[in-house]
Amino acid sequence: MRRLFAVLALSLARTALGADGELALGTGLHYTTGTYGTSTTTRILALPLTARYDREAWTFKAYVPYLEIDGDSNVIPGLGPVNGNGRGRRPAGQATRASGLGDSTLSATYNVYGRQSGIGLTGKVKLATGDEHEGLGTGGNDVSFAVDAFQQLARYTIFGVLGYTIFGDSPFGQLDNVANLGLGASLRVNSADSVGASLDLRQAGSPLPLEQRELTGFWTHRIDRAWRAQAYLLKGFADGSPDWGAGVSAAYTF
C-alpha cells in the first residue's frame, strides 16, 4: 500500500515544483484481514500519522502508525506467519489481541523531472518502534533503496518502482534481503480526480519474509489547493499478504 502511494505521489508532485519548502501532514485509516496461510483470520487496523516535506528536488517523509491486531499470534505485520514464535504471553498460534505503536519509517527521495516524466531515487529506514513482544513490529531496523519512475501519456500516467530491502536482526528468525517490484497506471478523470490500479510484488526469503502479491485499485481526490484525499481497495494473492484490505487517507499542505 505504502509503495503504491509513494510512487503515485511522485507522479503528482510535479504540480508543486514551484513551491519550495512545502510541508504536508496527514492521517488515515487502513484495515486488512486474512488468514496468511493459517487456520485463523487476523485483522489489522492501522491509524498512521504522516509527514511530507518538499524542497527543490528533495522529498522527505515520515510514517508513524498506531496498530490494533486481532488474530493468530504467529502473524507479524510485514512478515506474515512466523511459525511458532508468536506475540504476547499466550502460546504461539492462538488468537490474541494487541495494540500500540507500530514500526515507523523515515525516507528521503531525490527527484529528477522531465517534461512528462520523472525518476525518484529513495533511501528508507524502518525503525523498530513497535513492541516485538506484542507482535506490533519485527524487532529489527531495516534499510531499503528504491528507484521510482512515471511517464505521462495524455490523461494517463504509467508508474513503477524497483526496490531492495536489507533486513536487520529480528527475534522472529532469519530474514533474507529481498527485492520488490510495483507496476501501475492511473487515469486523470478531471482536474480533481484520478483512478487507477497497481500490482505490488515482493520476493520470498528463506524462511522469511514470505512472498507478497497485492493488487490495489485506488481513487485520489484534490479537495482544494491544500487538501488531498485517497481511498483504495486491496486484494492479496500470497501468504505474506492480507486476503483483503481497504483504506482512506487525507493530507493538508501548508
N, C-alpha and C positions, 0 to 999 in steps of 0.2 A: 504493500500500500504506500509506504513512505517513499519507496523508489519511484513509483509511478508519479506521485505528486511533485517529487523533486525534479524530474525531467520535464513534466508539464509546466512547472514554474519557470524553468529555463526558457521555454519557448514563448511564454507570456511576458517575460521580463523585458523584452525589447521595448515595450511601451514606456518603461520607466528609465530609459538610458539617460535622459536629460536631468534626472533628479538625483544628484549625488547626496549621500548621507541620508538615505531613506530608510526608516525603521517601520517594521510591521510586526504586530503582536496578535496572536490568535489562540483559539482553543477549539475543541471538537468533542465528538462522542463517537467511539468506534466499538463495534460489537462483532465478535466472531464465535462460532460454535462448530464443533467437530469431534470425531472420535479419535483422530490421529492414530489410527490403526489399533486402538484398544477397544475394550468392550463397554467403556463408559464415555458419555458425552461430556466434553469440557467446554465451558462457556467463559469467555474473557471479555471484560468491559474495560476500555481504556479511555481516560479523560486526560488528554495532554495539554500542556502549555507550550506554545511555540513562539519563537522569536526569529526574525529575519532582518538583517541589516545589509543594504546595498550601498556600495561606494565605488564609483568608477567601474572598473572591470571585476571587482570582488563582490562576492556574496557570502555572508557569514550566517549560520543558522544554529539554533539550539532547540532541542526537543526533550521535554521532561514529562513523563506520563505518570498518572495515578492509575493503578490497576485493581480490578476485582476479578478473582479467578474462582470458579466453582466447577470442580470435576476431578478427574483422575490425578492423584498426587504425583504420578510419574511424568505428567505433561508439563514441560517448561516452555514459556513463550520464546519463540525464535529457534528452538531446538526440536520440539516435538517430544515423544516419549523417550525417557532416559533409562528404561529397563532396570527397575529395582532400586534406584537411588532417588526416591521421591521427596516431596517437600513436606515440611511440617513434622509433627511428632507422631502422626499416625503411620501405620505400616504402608510401604510403597504399594501403589496400585489401588488403594482405597479412595473413595470420594472424600475430598477435603475442600475447604474454603479458605481463601487468603486474600488480603487487601493491603495496599500500601504503595509506596513509591516504587516504580519500575526502573529499569536501566535507562539512562539518559544518553543523548548523543550530541556532539558538537562537530560542526563541519565548516570547511572553507572551500569555496569554489572560485576559480579564475575563469571568467567568461570571455570568449572571443566571438564577436558577431560579424556576420556579413550582411548583405542587403536583405536576404530572405532566409538566412540560415545562421546557425550558431553552434559552438562547441564549448563545453564546460569541463574543466579538469578539477576533480574533487578529492579532498582528503578528509576522512571522517574518523572520529574516535568515539567508541561506545564505552561509557563509564559504568562500572558495576555498582550503581547506586541502589539497585533493587536487592532485597534480602534474599539470598540464595537458599537459606534455610526454610523460607516460606514459599520458595519457588517463584518469586517475583522477578528474578534475574538469573543470569547464567553464572554469576560469581567471578567473571573474568573481564578484563579490559581488552577490547578488540580494536583493531585498526583496519580500515578499508580504503581502497582507492577506486575511482570510477572515472570513466570518460562518458559524458552525456553529449548528445547531438540532436539537432532538429533541422528540418527542411520544410519551408512553407511553399505550398503549391495552391495558389489562389486562396480559396476558403479552407483548404485542408492543410494540416500540419502532420508530418511524419516524424516520430521521435524514437530514440532508443538510448540504452545505457549498457555499458560493459564494465563490470566491476570485479574486484578480488578482495576477499576478506581474510585477514590474518587473526586468528583467534588467540586470546590469552588463555592461561591456565584456568580450568574450571573444575569444581568438585564433582561435576556430573560425568566426568570421563574425558577421554581423549577427543579433542576437537580438531579435525583436519582443516587446513586452509582450503577455501572453496571459491569458485568463480560464479558470477551471476550475470544473467542477460535479461534485458527487458526491451520489448518492441511494442509500439503502439501508434495510433493515429487519432486525430481529433478533427472535428468539423466545426467551424465558426458559423453558428446558426444566424446570429445577428450581432450587433455591436456589444451586447451584454452577455450572450450565452454561447457556450461551446459544449459539445458532447463528443464522446469518444470511447475507445476501448484499448486495453493494454494486456499483454501476456508477459508475466514475470517468471523467470526460471532460475533456480539455484541448484548447483550440483550437490550430490551427497558426499559426505565424508565417510570415513571408516573407523569407528562405527557411527560417529556423529560429526556434523549435524545431518539430519535427514534431508532428503531431496525436497525441494519446494516447486510446485507448479500452480500458478494462480492466474485466472482470467478475471479482469476487472472492467466493468462499464462505469463511466463517470459523467457527471454534469458539473460545469462550472458556471457561475453567475456573478457578473460585476454589478453590485447593487448601486454603487455610485463611485465617485473618484477615490474614496477612502476604503470602502468595504468590498470584500470579495468572499463569496461562499462557494463551497464544493459539496457534492454528495456522490456516493458510489455504492455499487453492489459488487461482491466478490464471490467467485466460485473456485474452490481448491480441488486439485486433482492428484495430490500426493499426501503421504502420511505426515510430512513435515508442515503441511498447510492445513488451515481450517477447512471444513466442508463448505461453509458459507460465511459471509461477512457483509456488513453494511456500515456506513458511517456518514457523518456530516461534519463540516468544519467551517470556520469563518475567521477572517483576519482583518484587522484595521491598520491602515497605512497612515503614518504621521507625516 
